[in-house]
Amino acid sequence: MVRRTYQMAPPFLPEEEDYYVESVIKEGQNISNQLRRRQEEIIRKKRELQEIHKELIQMCSKPDVELLQVRTEDLSESAQRHVPQPLVPELPARPMSGLMDWLNRFRVTFSFNNEVSSQHIRLFDDARRLTYEHGSLHASLDGGTSKYFAAWGDQSFTSGKQYWEMLVDSSWDWAVGVCKDSWIRKDDGILDKSNRDNFLLVCAKQDDHYQLWTTAPTTPLYIERPLGRVGVFLDCDSGSISFVDVAKRCLLWRYDDGVCTFPVRPFICTGHM
């Protein structure tokens, strides 16, 4: 993804491209080591919890008088200490020289004057229910709908290159990108596996952290959450869409060439303003 982005814009320096790729590889190795250590910690704590379970089984066979003298708070605190905290891997954002100057050559303006009925959009609650089990993505997509403001652009794009920016700074949950006209008239969830009518960058608040996703297919992104403005670059000629952290001048995600072969409109959905 990084090399394709550098190749599509001539002003970028080859030396910076190599440095960027090497940095991503190093960060990936660092995260891999953290995950390995966390796995070892989970195995160790699992054994400790098994010992606590044995103690509880033995305790159940004691006379009632002795059971009344047992401090259950101590056992509860001990069990809590053995529960490992989740590790949320996150790659740092790295600026790309000349990226914003190049993208601004294709800036377009339009209006969001077609509001989507918010009660018919399943989005952020769907994202919060997504989990990975044994390397596969699982989701519960029947939890109702979310009440958020959503709208799409007043024009569709079929050719050329277009770039625009969306302000998401004050939102807990948001989604920006492009969607097909036919999807707007359907009641499909954005994160449904069968949905290939929208290409979005989705941010959903999960407990005390934020998780980024892309759609078509649904993919988690382990990168820093952008603050302020998110740039959307639509290349109809190559059939690709890219998302940019404007403040940090870095690429967040780029779809492969040829994924978008139909007219699309800009789309935005925000919540908890």
C-alpha positions, -999 to 999 in steps of 0.1 A, spaced: 0 0 0 28 24 9 48 18 -22 17 21 -45 10 55 -29 46 68 -35 45 56 -71 12 74 -79 27 108 -71 60 118 -88 71 144 -63 78 119 -35 114 110 -29 127 74 -33 148 77 -2 117 87 19 98 58 4 124 33 15 126 48 50 88 47 53 86 11 44 115 1 67 98 20 96 65 2 90 83 -32 90 101 -23 122 69 -12 139 52 -43 127 80 -65 142 77 -45 175 39 -51 177 45 -88 168 69 -91 198 44 -74 221 16 -98 210 40 -127 215 48 -115 251 11 -109 257 3 -145 246 28 -159 270 13 -137 298 -22 -150 290 -9 -186 291 7 -180 325 -23 -163 339 -46 -190 326 -26 -215 347 -29 -193 378 -66 -190 373 -68 -228 370 -51 -230 404 -76 -206 419 -104 -227 404 -90 -258 422 -89 -239 455 -126 -230 450 -135 -266 443 -117 -278 474 -133 -251 494 -168 -262 484 -162 -296 502 -156 -279 535 -182 -277 563 -205 -247 562 -190 -233 594 -156 -230 577 -171 -216 545 -186 -187 565 -151 -178 576 -137 -175 540 -132 -140 526 -146 -142 491 -133 -106 485 -98 -119 486 -105 -146 460 -123 -121 438 -94 -97 440 -69 -124 433 -88 -135 402 -90 -99 389 -53 -96 392 -48 -125 370 -70 -112 341 -46 -97 315 -54 -63 300 -61 -62 263 -34 -51 239 -45 -27 211 -17 -26 185 -13 8 168 11 19 141 22 55 144 14 80 116 43 90 95 42 121 73 48 119 35 66 148 18 46 166 -8 15 145 -2 -10 173 6 3 196 -21 -2 169 -47 -37 159 -34 -48 195 -34 -44 197 -71 -75 175 -74 -96 193 -48 -133 195 -56 -163 212 -38 -198 199 -35 -228 200 -11 -241 174 13 -278 183 8 -293 148 7 -298 136 43 -301 99 50 -327 87 75 -304 79 105 -327 53 120 -321 30 90 -283 29 91 -266 1 110 -230 12 113 -213 20 145 -231 -5 167 -222 -31 141 -185 -20 143 -185 -23 181 -198 -59 179 -171 -70 155 -145 -95 170 -118 -118 158 -119 -154 168 -92 -178 157 -81 -155 129 -116 -150 114 -139 -120 116 -172 -125 135 -200 -101 138 -235 -98 154 -254 -76 130 -289 -78 144 -287 -53 172 -309 -26 157 -299 7 142 -280 37 153 -294 73 153 -268 94 136 -267 121 110 -257 108 76 -257 124 42 -243 120 7 -230 144 -19 -252 161 -45 -232 148 -74 -217 115 -84 -182 109 -99 -175 87 -128 -141 98 -141 -109 117 -133 -94 123 -98 -112 141 -70 -100 150 -35 -120 165 -6 -117 168 32 -142 161 60 -140 175 96 -145 147 122 -127 162 152 -158 165 174 -173 131 167 -169 99 188 -181 79 158 -178 87 122 -175 73 87 -163 90 55 -158 78 19 -179 71 -11 -210 50 -18 -230 37 -47 -264 53 -54 -282 20 -52 -269 13 -17 -285 46 -5 -319 32 -13 -313 -2 4 -315 -11 41 -282 -30 41 -257 -26 70 -225 -9 60 -205 -37 75 -224 -66 60 -202 -91 43 -222 -90 11 -220 -52 9 -197 -40 -19 -215 -7 -26 -195 16 -3 -158 23 5 -156 39 38 -132 47 66 -151 40 99 -141 51 134 -161 36 163 -156 43 200 -151 10 219 -149 14 257 -119 37 263 -103 36 229 -112 41 192 -111 14 165 -107 22 128 -122 0 101 -125 0 63 -154 -16 44 -156 -38 13 -143 -60 28 -145 -51 65 -109 -48 78 -96 -34 111 -68 -8 109 -42 -7 136 -32 29 131 -35 62 151 -70 77 150 -69 109 129 -80 141 146 -94 171 127 -98 165 90 -98 133 70 -90 135 33 -107 113 7 -89 108 -26 -110 92 -54 -92 80 -85 -119 70 -109 -94 63 -136 -76 36 -116 -107 26 -96 -91 33 -62 -99 53 -30 -74 65 -4 -79 81 30 -55 106 45 -48 121 79 -46 157 69 -30 171 101 -2 145 100 1 144 62 1 106 61 -18 79 43 -43 59 64 -55 34 38 -56 28 1 -78 4 -18 -64 -16 -46 -68 -4 -82 -100 -16 -98 -122 -20 -67 -144 9 -77 -159 5 -112 -192 23 -108 -204 59 -102 -201 69 -65 -211 98 -43 -192 113 -13 -207 100 20 -204 110 56 -220 97 88 -213 111 123 -226 106 158 -222 119 193 -214 154 181 
